[in-house]
Amino acid sequence: MVERINAAKPDIVWVGLGAPKQERWMAAHLGRLKAPVMIGVGAAFDFHAGVKPQAPRWMQRNGLEWLFRMVTEPRRLAGRYLRCNTLFLWYLAQQRLGWRRFPITENAVCGKAGT
């Protein structure tokens, strides 16, 4: 796969595997791909292909697309959203209060911040 991507000489590699799989894939292939940019796009390909419904515009405009997705795919997303979003808010509070600093690393994945 790496050889095929490199042979195509893309400027951008769009990765639509969903979180955290796409972040892990990009981290694992960092330095192996010659493309200067990799972007994780989650379900964007599914939305554009009409495979998955997208949230109504009012939900998108108000930052609630995550809620629409969780309601439409609760088994797949509820645990991840609850676990990762809660963890993110906890880490954010710790950093804002000066209790802890989280450096940005290539390996930062939900549940393993700063590692």
Secondary structure as UniProt FT lines:
FT   HELIX           2..8
FT   STRAND          12..15
FT   TURN            19..20
FT   HELIX           21..29
FT   TURN            30..32
FT   STRAND          37..40
FT   TURN            42..43
FT   HELIX           44..49
FT   HELIX           57..61
FT   TURN            62..63
FT   HELIX           65..72
FT   HELIX           74..96
FT   TURN            97..98
FT   TURN            106..107
FT   TURN            110..111
FT   TURN            113..114
//
